Amino acid sequence: MARKTTPDPQAVFLNVPYDKAYEPVFIGLVAALLALGRKPRCTLELKDRGQGRPSRIWQLLEGASVSLHDLSCVKPPPRFNMPFELGLAFALKKYRGRHQWYVLEDRIGRLDRTLSDLKGTEQHFHHRQPAQAISCVLDMLGTTRKDPDPRRVRKLATDLTKVAVDLKRSYNRRDVFYAAPFRKFMAAGIQLAQAAGVIRA
Amino acid sequence: MLAKKKLTAKEFCGKVGFPTSRRARVVPKMSRRHLTKPASATEIRDALGLQQKDLDDATKRLAALSLNG
């Protein structure tokens, strides 16, 4: 039987589409999570050690106390990864109880048609805008004290966008959703957040 | 020597300065559950398994982009 992993209270699993059009929203989410002192985790950091992708996703999800699921990628061909991982998070919450999951969407009312089982679940709308994505994260995970100023978080996202442009040029990639540029992107993001004074060393 | 008087919960709260009403005691405890201590840069780096070469690259890249604060 698989061993239970204790969830890291600061880890947040990002279940989002790895798509060029989604990159600005992703940058906003990462900037806001770093500014809150959370650890953004996603499947890009996983190395395949032969146990298969679903097992690795489960391991990451189990190790995070919170997961964010973006269900806005419904263009044809539809991507089923995000609903699948949301299902895993739902099961984790149901049977282990120590997990919080949140749903992100792009358009108001669409989820009621695409995934009507979640009717009544609170959704957070980013409208494909990084600034809105930042507000969503601050709404979901912010506290009433010591929250970073949203303007500083937006500045962090702007700087991270410049880093992403440079990384894509270096690696000759269309987006940062590849293991090597992603590691460098995260390393730069942490340094920027530290330099901006939103997280401690 | 006199035996030490055992304090009631209410007396103890009053002595150490805790709020004594049930509402005042319970509400902050509930809200504390939602407060997660922010991670430090080192903790985030360790969790993500970033290596020294990634950090060195980030330092150089941020300097080249004049983003190093």
Interface residues (C-beta under 8 A of the other chain):
Chain A: D8 P9 Q10 A11 L34 L36 G37 R38 K39 P40 R41 E45 S65 L141 T143 T144 R145 K146 D159 K162 V163 D166 L167 R183 K184 M186 A187 A188 I190 Q191 L192 A193 Q194 A195 A196 I199 R200 A201
Chain B: S31 H34 L35 T36 K37 P38 A39 S40 A41 T42 E43 I44 R45 A47 L48 G49 L50 Q51 D54 L55 D57 A58 T59 R61 L62 A64 L65 L67 N68 G69
